[in-house]
Amino acid sequence: MARIKGNSNRNTLKGTQRHDSLQGFSGNDRLTGEKGNDLLDGGKGQDALLGGLGNDTYIVDHRGDRTIELANQGVDTVQTFVTYRLGNHIERLVLKGRQSIQGAGNGLNNYLVGNTGNNLLRGLAGKDRLMGGTGNDILDGGTGEDVLIGGVGNDTYLVDNIKDRVVEAANQGIDTVRSSISYTLRSHTENLILTGTQNLDGTGNSLANSITGNSGHNVLNGGAGADILMGKTGDDTYLVDDIADVTIELANGGIDRVRTALANYRLADHIEYLEFTGTQNSTGTGNDLSNTIIGNAGNNILDGAAGVDKLIGGLGNDTYLVSDAGDLVVEGIAEGIDLVKSSLADYTLTEQVENLLLVGNAIKGMGNDLANTITGNAANNILFGGDGNDALFGGVGDDKLIGGVGIDTLTGGAGVDTFALLETGGDIITDFDPSNDIIALNQTAFGLLDQIVGSVLNASKLVVVNSDAVALGGALDLLPSPLTRLIYSTESGNLFYDANGTSLPGIVNGLGEGGGLIATFEKVLGAVPTLTSANFVVDSIV
């Protein structure tokens, strides 16, 4: 190799047809390599470096240095100590020294290498390969299918092509990909930021990732690990699979949704929808917004919290916590045995929900067409079964239990309870206490009692007999009045309504149209209750 050196003057150096080393020193020099794989170092000053044919290497140390190559003259490299952009027809750029400088390619398939500083490497057009070195580097391949290798340091990768490839090794820093396309983080890369305004998906890896959306509608999936998912504006969907995942939304940042297979999840602020996937039993809790919470095939507990919420249980035996009068519970046919826990003053079960439990300061609970179980709290409750064969439990408090249509089972619990009977049909009263409790008869259904609303039953309207046989056709001398309408059997605890009265001759003609079994009083402490007319009132009830 010929070594050709200049001096401190302005030199013009020209190489041979072989491999040469040209060094210009301190002047504004012009170095021409001719043929061969030449090394051109202009030294200090603003130098013009012409490699010619061959795989040439240019040493650049001044922003005014110019490298000149023609097409098809070899694979050439610039080694630079200053920020530099490759000229035409030069393929490679290597940053030297320890300064935080920048390097840019051109339209070719470039190879760019950083130094120990914090570099910005830009490949521009072409299929480029960028290597960041040991600093905190920014690698932007530009258009084309690029390979971006950050190395040691907290590196940032700009991705704009689905075939761009980010390469990181373990324990090489906290690295970030900024992507204008849907993107899945590769191994050993921690953070992802979606850019632009397109609707993009961002997916993490097994690390604890931070994934940030853009202004579009994003789907953010942290994957394994304790991830931070930030949607920004747009209608975003968060896929949550780790109990330590964190979702962050802006106020008024779109209509956002969390989809999760976790057993327990509470919506973070500013997120509207929660949907459970899988088949496990899950508990979902809303926030202060008007949430929609959707269960899965498991036995879910859904609590909208504050706001007007929509709770959809799906399959399974679901429990709904209702705290706002505008809350809506949605159940399908044959989707399990479901329960509403209501803290409202007044609540009516929606269709396809079987059970109701009053909690907190709730007062009134009403069933639907199904066979409901309705349970009161410590307050003075009003429980109405509606249609169906219902079970009502008053609990503590002075409760009013209205079975409604069907054969209902009524349990008052502690307190002075009122058992309201709408019609004949055979309701079952399990714990009647004659010293405290009251039987309220519906004036409309039992109009032949001929009493005003709110009045205590006239003694002549009730007869107590010792058997059902007597009640249904026995001795006439047991009947105190031809206007007797209620017959109570101490044998069975059955209470009958005689719509015929006792004037035709007696009840042997049957109980008449509208008559029949009103209720059965179960034994309490081994004996059926002792009833008198003082235990009855006539009421409008509903």
C-alpha positions as CSV (number, residue, x, y, z in Angstrom):
1,M,0.0,0.0,0.0
2,A,1.4,3.4,-1.0
3,R,1.3,6.1,1.8
4,I,0.9,9.5,0.3
5,K,1.0,12.4,2.8
6,G,0.6,16.2,2.3
7,N,1.7,19.0,4.6
8,S,0.1,22.0,6.3
9,N,-0.5,23.7,3.0
10,R,-3.4,23.2,0.7
11,N,-2.6,19.9,-0.9
12,T,-3.8,18.0,-3.9
13,L,-3.0,14.3,-3.5
14,K,-3.6,11.6,-6.0
15,G,-3.3,7.8,-5.4
16,T,-2.1,5.0,-7.6
17,Q,-3.9,2.2,-9.3
18,R,-3.4,0.1,-6.1
19,H,-4.5,0.4,-2.5
20,D,-3.4,3.8,-1.1
21,S,-3.4,5.8,2.1
22,L,-3.8,9.5,1.5
23,Q,-3.4,12.0,4.4
24,G,-3.8,15.7,3.9
25,F,-3.1,17.2,7.3
26,S,-4.2,20.8,8.1
27,G,-5.0,22.5,4.8
28,N,-8.2,22.5,2.7
29,D,-7.0,19.5,0.7
30,R,-8.2,17.6,-2.3
31,L,-7.5,13.8,-2.2
32,T,-8.2,11.4,-5.1
33,G,-7.8,7.7,-4.6
34,E,-8.0,6.5,-8.2
35,K,-8.3,2.7,-8.2
36,G,-7.9,0.3,-5.3
37,N,-9.3,0.2,-1.8
38,D,-8.1,3.5,-0.6
39,L,-8.0,5.3,2.8
40,L,-8.6,9.1,2.4
41,D,-8.0,11.3,5.4
42,G,-8.1,15.0,4.7
43,G,-7.0,16.0,8.2
44,K,-8.0,19.4,9.5
45,G,-9.6,21.8,7.1
46,Q,-12.5,21.5,4.7
47,D,-11.4,18.7,2.4
48,A,-12.7,17.2,-0.8
49,L,-12.2,13.4,-0.8
50,L,-12.7,11.4,-4.1
51,G,-12.4,7.7,-3.7
52,G,-12.7,6.5,-7.2
53,L,-12.9,2.8,-8.0
54,G,-12.6,0.3,-5.1
55,N,-14.0,-0.1,-1.6
56,D,-12.8,3.2,-0.1
57,T,-12.7,4.6,3.4
58,Y,-13.1,8.3,4.2
59,I,-12.0,9.9,7.4
60,V,-14.2,13.0,8.1
61,D,-13.5,15.4,11.0
62,H,-14.9,18.6,9.7
63,R,-18.5,19.5,8.8
64,G,-17.2,21.0,5.6
65,D,-15.5,17.8,4.4
66,R,-17.0,16.5,1.1
67,T,-16.9,12.8,0.0
68,I,-17.4,12.2,-3.7
69,E,-18.2,8.8,-5.2
70,L,-19.7,7.8,-8.5
71,A,-22.2,4.9,-9.0
72,N,-20.8,1.4,-9.0
73,Q,-17.4,2.4,-7.7
74,G,-17.4,-0.1,-4.8
75,V,-18.7,-0.4,-1.3
76,D,-17.5,2.7,0.5
77,T,-17.3,3.8,4.2
78,V,-17.2,7.1,5.9
79,Q,-15.7,7.2,9.4
80,T,-16.7,10.5,11.0
81,F,-16.0,12.4,14.2
82,V,-18.8,15.0,13.4
83,T,-22.5,14.8,12.5
84,Y,-22.6,13.6,9.0
85,R,-25.0,12.6,6.2
86,L,-23.7,10.2,3.5
87,G,-23.3,11.6,0.0
88,N,-24.5,9.8,-3.1
89,H,-23.2,6.3,-3.8
90,I,-21.6,5.7,-0.4
91,E,-23.0,2.8,1.5
92,R,-21.5,2.8,5.1
93,L,-21.2,5.3,7.9
94,V,-19.3,4.7,11.2
95,L,-19.4,7.3,13.9
96,K,-16.1,7.7,15.8
97,G,-15.0,9.2,19.1
98,R,-17.2,9.7,22.2
99,Q,-19.2,12.8,21.2
100,S,-23.0,12.6,20.9
101,I,-23.2,13.1,17.1
102,Q,-25.7,12.2,14.4
103,G,-25.4,10.1,11.2
104,A,-27.7,9.8,8.2
105,G,-27.7,7.5,5.2
106,N,-28.9,8.1,1.7
107,G,-31.1,6.2,-0.8
108,L,-28.9,3.1,-0.8
109,N,-29.0,0.1,1.5
110,N,-26.8,1.7,4.2
111,Y,-24.9,0.3,7.1
112,L,-24.7,2.9,10.0
113,V,-22.7,2.3,13.2
114,G,-22.8,4.6,16.3
115,N,-20.1,5.4,18.8
116,T,-20.0,5.5,22.6
117,G,-22.1,8.7,22.7
118,N,-25.8,9.2,22.4
119,N,-26.4,9.0,18.6
120,L,-29.2,9.7,16.2
121,L,-28.9,7.3,13.2
122,R,-31.2,7.8,10.3
123,G,-31.2,5.3,7.4
124,L,-33.5,7.3,5.1
125,A,-34.5,5.3,2.0
126,G,-33.3,1.8,1.4
127,K,-33.0,-1.4,3.4
128,D,-30.7,-0.2,6.1
129,R,-28.8,-1.8,9.0
130,L,-28.3,0.5,12.0
131,M,-26.1,-0.3,15.0
132,G,-26.3,2.0,17.9
133,G,-23.2,1.4,20.0
134,T,-23.0,1.9,23.7
135,G,-25.0,5.2,24.2
136,N,-28.6,6.1,24.5
137,D,-29.3,6.0,20.8
138,I,-32.2,6.9,18.4
139,L,-32.3,4.6,15.4
140,D,-34.6,5.5,12.5
141,G,-34.3,3.2,9.5
142,G,-36.6,5.4,7.4
143,T,-38.5,3.9,4.5
144,G,-37.5,0.3,3.6
145,E,-37.1,-2.9,5.5
146,D,-34.5,-2.0,8.1
147,V,-32.6,-3.8,10.8
148,L,-32.1,-1.7,14.0
149,I,-29.6,-2.9,16.6
150,G,-29.4,-0.7,19.6
151,G,-26.7,-2.2,21.7
152,V,-26.0,-1.1,25.3
153,G,-27.9,1.9,26.5
154,N,-31.5,3.1,26.6
155,D,-32.2,3.2,22.9
156,T,-35.2,4.4,20.9
157,Y,-36.3,2.8,17.6
158,L,-38.5,4.4,15.0
159,V,-40.4,1.8,13.0
160,D,-42.5,2.5,9.9
161,N,-42.4,-0.8,8.0
162,I,-44.0,-4.1,8.9
163,K,-40.7,-5.8,8.0
164,D,-38.5,-3.5,10.2
165,R,-36.6,-5.6,12.7
166,V,-35.5,-4.4,16.1
167,V,-32.7,-6.4,17.8
168,E,-31.9,-6.1,21.5
169,A,-30.0,-8.4,23.9
170,A,-30.8,-8.9,27.5
171,N,-29.8,-6.3,30.1
172,Q,-28.8,-3.7,27.5
173,G,-31.0,-0.9,28.9
174,I,-34.6,0.3,28.8
175,D,-35.5,0.5,25.2
176,T,-38.4,2.1,23.4
177,V,-40.0,1.6,20.0
178,R,-41.9,4.5,18.4
179,S,-44.1,2.9,15.7
180,S,-46.4,4.4,13.0
181,I,-47.8,0.9,12.3
182,S,-49.3,-1.8,14.4
183,Y,-46.4,-3.4,16.3
184,T,-45.5,-6.2,18.6
185,L,-42.4,-5.7,20.8
186,R,-39.6,-8.1,20.2
187,S,-37.6,-9.7,23.1
188,H,-35.7,-7.4,25.5
189,T,-37.5,-4.3,24.4
190,E,-39.5,-2.6,27.1
191,N,-41.6,0.3,25.8
192,L,-43.8,1.0,22.8
193,I,-45.3,4.3,21.7
194,L,-47.7,4.4,18.8
195,T,-47.4,7.5,16.6
196,G,-49.6,9.2,14.0
197,T,-53.4,9.2,13.9
198,Q,-54.1,5.7,12.4
199,N,-56.0,3.0,14.3
200,L,-53.2,0.9,15.5
201,D,-52.6,-2.2,17.7
202,G,-49.7,-2.3,20.2
203,T,-48.6,-5.6,21.8
204,G,-46.0,-6.2,24.4
205,N,-43.7,-9.2,25.3
206,S,-42.9,-11.1,28.4
207,L,-41.3,-8.0,30.1
208,A,-43.0,-5.3,32.2
209,N,-43.9,-3.1,29.2
210,S,-45.1,0.5,28.9
211,I,-47.4,0.8,25.8
212,T,-48.8,4.2,24.8
213,G,-51.4,4.7,22.1
214,N,-51.9,7.6,19.7
215,S,-55.0,9.7,18.7
216,G,-56.5,6.7,16.9
217,H,-58.6,3.8,18.1
218,N,-55.9,1.5,19.6
219,V,-55.9,-2.1,20.9
220,L,-53.2,-2.3,23.6
221,N,-52.1,-5.7,24.8
222,G,-49.2,-5.8,27.3
223,G,-48.8,-9.6,27.1
224,A,-47.1,-11.3,30.0
225,G,-45.6,-9.1,32.7
226,A,-46.8,-6.1,34.8
227,D,-47.6,-3.6,32.0
228,I,-48.6,0.0,31.8
229,L,-51.1,0.7,29.0
230,M,-51.9,4.3,28.1
231,G,-54.5,4.9,25.4
232,K,-54.6,8.7,25.1
233,T,-57.5,9.9,22.8
234,G,-59.5,7.5,20.7
235,D,-61.8,4.6,21.5
236,D,-59.2,2.3,22.9
237,T,-59.3,-1.4,24.0
238,Y,-57.0,-2.7,26.7
239,L,-56.2,-6.4,27.0
240,V,-55.3,-7.1,30.6
241,D,-53.8,-10.4,31.7
242,D,-51.8,-9.6,34.8
243,I,-53.2,-8.4,38.1
244,A,-50.4,-5.8,38.2
245,D,-51.3,-4.3,34.8
246,V,-52.1,-0.6,34.9
247,T,-54.5,1.2,32.5
248,I,-54.2,5.0,32.1
249,E,-56.8,7.0,30.3
250,L,-57.3,10.8,29.8
251,A,-60.6,12.5,30.8
252,N,-62.8,12.7,27.7
253,G,-60.3,10.5,25.9
254,G,-62.9,8.4,23.9
255,I,-65.0,5.4,24.8
256,D,-62.6,2.9,26.2
257,R,-62.8,-0.8,27.0
258,V,-60.9,-3.3,29.1
259,R,-61.1,-7.0,28.2
260,T,-59.7,-9.3,30.8
261,A,-59.6,-13.0,31.9
262,L,-58.6,-12.1,35.5
263,A,-60.6,-13.2,38.4
264,N,-61.0,-9.7,39.8
265,Y,-60.8,-6.3,38.0
266,R,-61.7,-2.7,38.9
267,L,-61.9,-0.2,36.1
268,A,-59.5,2.7,36.3
269,D,-60.6,6.3,35.9
270,H,-62.0,7.4,32.5
271,I,-62.6,3.9,31.2
272,E,-66.2,3.1,30.3
273,Y,-66.4,-0.7,29.4
274,L,-65.3,-3.8,31.2
275,E,-65.6,-7.2,29.5
276,F,-64.6,-10.6,31.0
277,T,-63.3,-13.4,28.8
278,G,-62.8,-17.0,29.5
279,T,-64.9,-19.2,31.8
280,Q,-63.5,-18.4,35.3
281,N,-65.6,-16.9,38.1
282,S,-64.8,-13.1,38.0
283,T,-65.6,-10.0,40.0
284,G,-65.9,-6.7,38.0
285,T,-66.2,-3.3,39.5
286,G,-66.8,0.0,37.6
287,N,-65.8,3.6,38.4
288,D,-67.6,6.9,38.6
289,L,-68.6,6.9,34.9
290,S,-71.7,5.2,33.4
291,N,-70.1,1.8,32.8
292,T,-71.0,-1.2,30.9
293,I,-69.7,-4.4,32.5
294,I,-70.1,-7.7,30.6
295,G,-69.5,-11.1,32.3
296,N,-68.4,-14.4,30.9
297,A,-69.6,-18.0,31.2
298,G,-68.5,-18.1,34.9
299,N,-70.3,-17.1,38.0
300,N,-69.7,-13.3,38.0
301,I,-70.1,-10.5,40.5
302,L,-70.7,-7.3,38.7
303,D,-70.7,-3.9,40.5
304,G,-71.1,-0.7,38.4
305,A,-70.2,1.5,41.4
306,A,-71.2,5.1,40.9
307,G,-72.9,6.2,37.7
308,V,-75.7,4.8,35.6
309,D,-74.4,1.4,34.7
310,K,-75.4,-1.5,32.5
311,L,-74.5,-4.9,33.8
312,I,-74.7,-8.0,31.5
313,G,-74.0,-11.3,33.3
314,G,-74.2,-13.8,30.5
315,L,-74.0,-17.5,31.4
316,G,-73.4,-18.5,35.0
317,N,-75.0,-17.7,38.3
318,D,-74.3,-14.0,38.4
319,T,-74.6,-11.5,41.2
320,Y,-75.3,-7.8,40.5
321,L,-74.6,-4.9,42.9
322,V,-77.1,-2.1,42.1
323,S,-76.6,1.3,43.7
324,D,-78.1,3.8,41.1
325,A,-81.8,4.0,40.1
326,G,-80.6,4.1,36.5
327,D,-78.6,0.9,36.7
328,L,-79.7,-1.7,34.2
329,V,-79.3,-5.5,34.7
330,V,-79.5,-7.6,31.5
331,E,-79.9,-11.4,31.6
332,G,-80.8,-13.9,28.9
333,I,-83.1,-16.9,29.1
334,A,-81.6,-19.9,30.9
335,E,-78.4,-18.1,31.7
336,G,-78.2,-19.3,35.3
337,I,-79.7,-18.4,38.7
338,D,-78.9,-14.8,39.2
339,L,-79.0,-12.4,42.2
340,V,-79.3,-8.6,42.5
341,K,-78.0,-7.0,45.7
342,S,-79.8,-3.6,45.8
343,S,-79.1,-0.6,48.0
344,L,-81.8,1.4,46.4
345,A,-84.9,2.6,48.2
346,D,-87.0,0.8,45.6
347,Y,-86.0,-1.9,43.1
348,T,-87.8,-4.2,40.7
349,L,-86.0,-7.3,39.3
350,T,-85.6,-7.2,35.5
351,E,-86.5,-10.1,33.3
352,Q,-84.6,-13.4,33.7
353,V,-83.2,-12.5,37.1
354,E,-84.4,-14.8,39.9
355,N,-83.3,-13.4,43.3
356,L,-83.1,-10.1,45.1
357,L,-81.3,-9.2,48.3
358,L,-81.8,-5.7,49.9
359,V,-78.7,-4.3,51.4
360,G,-77.7,-1.0,53.0
361,N,-80.6,1.5,53.3
362,A,-82.9,-0.3,50.7
363,I,-86.6,-0.4,51.6
364,K,-88.7,-1.9,48.8
365,G,-88.0,-4.9,46.6
366,M,-90.2,-6.4,43.8
367,G,-89.9,-9.5,41.8
368,N,-90.9,-10.4,38.2
369,D,-92.6,-13.3,36.4
370,L,-90.1,-15.9,37.6
371,A,-90.0,-17.9,40.9
372,N,-88.1,-15.3,42.9
373,T,-86.4,-15.3,46.2
374,I,-86.5,-11.9,47.8
375,T,-84.7,-11.1,51.1
376,G,-85.0,-8.0,53.1
377,N,-82.5,-6.3,55.4
378,A,-82.7,-4.7,58.9
379,A,-85.0,-1.9,57.7
380,N,-88.8,-2.0,57.5
381,N,-89.1,-3.6,54.1
382,I,-91.9,-4.0,51.6
383,L,-91.3,-7.2,49.5
384,F,-93.5,-8.0,46.5
385,G,-93.0,-11.3,44.7
386,G,-95.0,-10.5,41.6
387,D,-95.9,-13.5,39.4
388,G,-94.4,-16.9,40.0
389,N,-94.0,-19.1,43.1
390,D,-91.9,-16.8,45.2
391,A,-90.0,-17.0,48.5
392,L,-90.0,-13.8,50.6
393,F,-87.8,-13.3,53.7
394,G,-88.3,-10.1,55.7
395,G,-85.4,-10.4,58.0
396,V,-85.1,-8.0,60.9
397,G,-87.6,-5.1,60.9
398,D,-91.3,-4.6,60.6
399,D,-91.8,-5.9,57.1
400,K,-94.7,-6.2,54.7
401,L,-94.6,-9.3,52.5
402,I,-96.8,-9.5,49.4
403,G,-96.5,-12.8,47.6
404,G,-98.5,-11.8,44.5
405,V,-99.7,-14.3,42.0
406,G,-98.6,-17.9,42.5
407,I,-98.0,-20.1,45.5
408,D,-95.6,-18.0,47.5
409,T,-93.7,-18.8,50.7
410,L,-93.5,-15.9,53.2
411,T,-91.2,-15.6,56.1
412,G,-91.4,-12.4,58.1
413,G,-88.5,-12.9,60.5
414,A,-88.1,-10.7,63.5
415,G,-90.3,-7.7,64.0
416,V,-94.0,-6.9,63.5
417,D,-94.7,-8.2,60.1
418,T,-97.6,-7.9,57.7
419,F,-98.4,-10.8,55.4
420,A,-100.4,-9.4,52.5
421,L,-102.6,-11.9,50.5
422,L,-103.7,-10.7,47.1
423,E,-106.0,-13.6,46.2
424,T,-106.7,-17.3,46.8
425,G,-104.0,-19.6,45.7
426,G,-102.3,-21.2,48.7
427,D,-99.5,-19.0,49.9
428,I,-97.4,-20.5,52.7
429,I,-96.7,-18.4,55.8
430,T,-93.8,-20.0,57.8
431,D,-93.5,-17.9,61.0
432,F,-96.7,-16.1,61.8
433,D,-96.8,-14.7,65.4
434,P,-100.4,-13.9,66.4
435,S,-99.2,-11.6,69.1
436,N,-97.4,-9.3,66.7
437,D,-98.0,-10.1,63.0
438,I,-100.9,-9.1,60.8
439,I,-102.7,-10.7,57.8
440,A,-103.7,-8.1,55.2
441,L,-106.4,-9.2,52.8
442,N,-106.8,-7.5,49.4
443,Q,-110.2,-5.7,49.3
444,T,-110.6,-6.4,45.6
445,A,-110.1,-10.1,45.7
446,F,-112.0,-10.6,49.0
447,G,-114.6,-8.0,48.4
448,L,-117.4,-10.1,50.0
449,L,-115.9,-9.4,53.4
450,D,-117.7,-6.1,52.9
451,Q,-115.2,-4.0,54.9
452,I,-113.6,-0.7,54.3
453,V,-109.9,-0.4,53.6
454,G,-107.8,-0.3,56.8
455,S,-110.4,-1.8,59.0
456,V,-109.9,-4.8,61.3
457,L,-111.8,-7.9,60.4
458,N,-115.3,-8.2,61.9
459,A,-115.4,-11.2,64.2
460,S,-118.4,-12.6,62.4
461,K,-116.4,-13.0,59.2
462,L,-114.0,-15.7,60.6
463,V,-114.7,-19.1,61.9
464,V,-112.1,-21.5,63.4
465,V,-112.6,-25.2,62.9
466,N,-110.7,-28.3,63.9
467,S,-110.3,-29.9,60.5
468,D,-110.2,-29.3,56.7
469,A,-113.1,-31.7,56.4
470,V,-115.3,-29.4,58.5
471,A,-114.0,-26.4,56.7
472,L,-114.9,-27.8,53.3
473,G,-118.3,-29.1,54.1
474,G,-118.9,-29.9,57.7
475,A,-121.4,-29.1,60.4
476,L,-123.4,-25.9,59.9
477,D,-123.7,-25.2,63.6
478,L,-120.0,-24.3,63.7
479,L,-120.7,-21.3,61.5
480,P,-121.4,-18.1,63.5
481,S,-123.1,-16.2,60.7
482,P,-124.4,-16.7,57.2
483,L,-122.0,-14.0,56.2
484,T,-118.9,-15.9,57.4
485,R,-116.3,-15.8,54.7
486,L,-113.0,-17.0,56.3
487,I,-112.6,-20.5,57.6
488,Y,-109.4,-21.5,59.5
489,S,-108.5,-25.1,60.2
490,T,-106.4,-25.7,63.3
491,E,-105.6,-29.2,62.0
492,S,-103.7,-28.1,58.9
493,G,-103.2,-24.3,59.3
494,N,-105.2,-23.8,56.1
495,L,-107.1,-20.6,55.7
496,F,-110.1,-20.7,53.2
497,Y,-112.2,-18.0,51.6
498,D,-115.9,-18.9,51.2
499,A,-117.2,-16.9,48.3
500,N,-120.7,-18.6,48.7
501,G,-121.2,-17.5,52.3
502,T,-123.2,-19.9,54.5
503,S,-126.6,-19.1,53.4
504,L,-127.1,-21.7,50.6
505,P,-127.5,-24.2,52.8
506,G,-124.1,-23.9,54.3
507,I,-120.7,-24.5,52.9
508,V,-121.6,-27.9,51.7
509,N,-122.2,-26.2,48.3
510,G,-118.4,-25.5,48.2
511,L,-116.5,-22.3,48.5
512,G,-117.9,-20.8,45.3
513,E,-116.3,-19.0,42.4
514,G,-113.4,-16.9,43.7
515,G,-113.3,-19.0,46.8
516,G,-110.6,-21.5,47.8
517,L,-107.4,-21.9,49.8
518,I,-105.9,-18.5,50.7
519,A,-102.9,-19.6,52.7
520,T,-101.3,-22.3,54.9
521,F,-99.8,-21.3,58.2
522,E,-96.9,-23.6,59.1
523,K,-96.3,-24.8,62.6
524,V,-94.3,-22.5,64.9
525,L,-92.8,-24.3,67.9
526,G,-94.7,-27.4,67.1
527,A,-98.2,-25.9,66.7
528,V,-100.1,-24.0,64.1
529,P,-100.8,-20.3,65.0
530,T,-104.0,-19.4,66.8
531,L,-105.8,-16.9,64.7
532,T,-108.5,-14.5,65.6
533,S,-110.2,-11.7,63.7
534,A,-107.9,-9.2,65.4
535,N,-105.0,-10.7,63.3
536,F,-106.8,-9.6,60.0
537,V,-107.1,-6.2,58.3
538,V,-108.6,-5.4,54.9
539,D,-106.3,-3.4,52.7
540,S,-105.9,-2.2,49.1
541,I,-102.3,-3.6,49.2
542,V,-101.3,-2.7,45.6
